[in-house]
Amino acid sequence: PPNAIMPENALELVKSAIEEKRQDDAALALYWDCIQSQEQRELAPEAYCLLYSAFYEPRRQQDLDALIDTACQHRFTDVDVLAFLAEGEFQAERYENALKLYDRLFTLKGLDETGFQHLKLACFKRRPFDDFANLLLQRCLKDRPDDESIIQFLYSQYLLTDHFTHTGNATAIYQRVLQDEPTNLAARTALCECYFRHGKHDLAMAEAEAG
């Protein structure tokens, strides 16, 4: 169970297994107990890495998913290990897991430039576009308001996805697109509709006349 306290002899077994970098079933079970426990946190980073390496090549998807979820749910804070896991999941094109880890790194202010770019690419490649990807990219845009790749991707997805087409976030994106593309009819039409739906009829009329 989460936060369980490991018996002293089990901790010694974990330390021994880690020192030997064992990845047999008995050792993996010990590592699982270690990352679920609040005891001996100094052992958790190596336990995560050994578990991940053991699951990666055989593509043990359920185990990988559970490992990533554990790191996020337990608010694991080792930036180097989180980055290692995120990069592995990104390269394996398991974008759902990668984004969970990049989200955690973003919260910890632990994203380097490569991680930031991979976070964006994972959002761009992952389907379907949903609230999770939207929130992540909005956070990225707040951090880097002039990132044209994010603006253009969100613009395309907002037009394609009814759930987002007329939201406040969409309004801001349409405005940004029109700053650079004043003759973009699709963006102007969508912006007019946003204003109209939000009760801003004067703005909707002004935007229509400007177009």
N, C-alpha and C positions, 0 to 999 in steps of 0.2 A: 504493500500500500504506500501511497505518497507520504513523504516525511517520516517514514518508519526509521527507527534507530537500529542500525546493524549491530549484531553481537560482536564483541571484541575479536573473537577468533575469525569471524568472517572478514573483518577489516584487514586482518593480517593476510588472509588468503587473497584478498583483492590486491593488496600491495605486492605480494609475491607474483601474482599473475601479471600485473602491469609491468613489473620489472623484467619479466621474461617475455612480455608482449605476446602472451598466449591468446589464441582465438578458438580454442576448442569450446564445445557446448557448455562445459562446466564453468569455464572462465567467463564466457559471455553472460551466463546467468548471474555470476558475481558482479559483473560490470553493470547489469541492469539494476541489481539491488543497490549498487553504489549510487547511480544517478537518481534513483528514486528517494534516496535517503538524504537527510540534511546533515548527516555526519560526514566527516572527512571530505569536505568540499574540495580540498586540494587534489584529491584523486579523480574527481569528476571529469576534468578536461581530457585526461588521458583515456579514461573509460569511454567517453563519447567518441574519441578518435578511433579507438580499437573496435568498438561496436560498428561504427560507420564503415570502416575498412572491411570488416568481416561481411557486412551486408551488401556492399557496393557492387562487387564483381558478379556475385550470383544473382544480382537484381532482386533481392528479397524485399519486394515492394511494401508489403504490410509492415515488416520490421523497420524499414526506412521511414515510412510514414509515422509509425509510433515513436521512433527516436526523435524525429524533428518536432513532433507535437509535444513530447516530453520537454525538450529544450525550451520551447516557447511557453508552454503552460507553467513550467517551473521558474520562468524568468531567468534562465541561465545567462550569465553576464560575461563569460570569457569571449572577448571580441575575436581573438585569433581563431579559436575553435569554431565559433559561429561562421566566420568568414570561410574557413576550410569546408564546412558542411555546405554552405550556400554555393560556393564555387563548384563543388562536386555535383550538387543537384542541378545547377544551371547547365553545366557541361553535359549532363545526362538528359537534358531537356525535360526534367521533372519540374516544370515551372511553378506548379502550385507549392511544392515544398520550398523551392528556392525563394519565392516571394515571402513566405512566412519568415524565413531566416533573414532576408534583407529588411523586412519590416522591423524585426527585432534589432538588427544592427542600426537601422535608422533611428529608432528610439534611443539607443545607447550612444548615438553620435559616433558610431564606429565604422561608418561606410567610407572606404577610400574611393578614389576616382574610378577604379575598375569596378568596384562593387556598385557604385552609383549607375554606371553605364549598363551593367548587367541587370540591375533592377529594372531600368527602363526597358531593355530588350525583352526581359521576361514578361513584363506587362504587355508589350507590343505583340508578343508571339502567343501568349496564353489566350485560350478561348474557353468560354465566351467572355466578353468584356462584362464586368459586373461591379458591384459597389466596392469590393475589396481593391480591385485594380484602379478604379476611379479615385478612391481615397489615397492610395499610395502615390499615384501620379499627381494629384492635387498637392500633396505634401512636397513632392519633388519640385513642383512648379512654384510653390511658395518659397522654397529654398533657392531656386534658380528661375526667376520670373521671365527671363528672356530665352529659355530653352525652346527653340523653334520646333524641335522634334516632338516634344511633349504637346505643344499647342496644336500641331497639325494632327497628331494621333487622336487627341481628345476630340478635336473638331470632327474628324471622320466618324468616330464612334458615337458621338452625340447625335449626329445626323442619322446614323444607322439604327440606333437603339432607342425605341420609344420611351423607355423608362427615364432616359436622360435628356431627351431632345429639348424640353422646355423648362429645365431646372435653372436655378440661379447660377450654378457653375457653368452651364451651357451658355447663358447670357454673356458671362464674362469672356468666354472663349470666342464666341461669335464677334464680340467687340474687338478682341485682339486680332482676329483674322482680317476684319474689315479695315483695321489700321494700315495693314500692308497690302490688302487687296480690295480697294474700295468698289470695284466693279463686280465683286463676287456675289452673284444674284442669290445663290443658295444660302450663303451666310446671312445676307441682308433679309431674306424672306424669313429665315428661322429666327433671327433677332426680332423682327416685327411681331412674329407670332408669340415669342416669349413675352415681349412687352404687353401685348394684348391680353394674354392669359393671366398675367400678373396684375392686371388692372391699370397698367400705365398706358392709357390710350393716346395721350398726347405724344409720348415718346414713340409709340408705334406709328402714328401718322407722320411724325417728323422724319422717322427713319425711312418710311415708304416714299416720302417726297424726295429725300436725299438720293434715293436709288433711282 
